[in-house]
Amino acid sequence: MKDEADPLFFTIFGCKSGLTYDVLGLVCGMEAATAKRRQHEGLAILREALRLADGLPERDFQSPAELQRCFSKCRAVLPDATEFATQRPQEKGAQKARYSGKKNVTRSKPLLPPVPGEN
């Protein structure tokens, strides 16, 4: 990596692209193990920078009420509803709920609570 912006770009690109470490390494000209290590290092640096700038989002809620209190200050919540691959469930009902006929794969979306005050 040539300058200090490269690790940040690599980390964000790796997170948003959803590539495996093998493919991420191939795209970026490194071994899969190196891609994995650099991704974890980059995430740690990014997390610490966000913490120091008081920009790290709250991630741990003990109850739904605590979650609602946190989001009650927000005018809008824009969730990242990116699908991610999951292992095929054994139960037929769960298989049907998660199967994507368009993509011919079993996918899942992060489950998010409703936005308080929105119907």
Phi, psi and omega in degrees: 000135192273324179219181186291343178281337182299313179298324178295313178299314180302315182296311181293319177299317179297321180291315185280334184279333180072019180285151172290164180296328177299311182288320177301316177297318179297315180297323184261005175074042178213167177289157180300319180296322178292320178298317179297314181297315180294324178296314179295320177296316180296320178296321179295318179294315180297318179298316181292320178297318178294323178295316180294329179272007182056038180243008181282123182291151176291133184236342184246116178239136183273341182204161175299326179296319178296320177298315179296321177300319181296316184274352180293340180278349185266141175285323181211152176239125180250095182285150172271107184259037179296131177284153175221149182292143177226164176290142182295124180293154179282325183285136183299319181297318179292324177297315181295321181294329185259349185284133177253105181296327180296318186261353178058035179219165174268121184231164177217155175244148177301137178275126182236143178287159176294153179286127179302135179084354179256141177238000000 
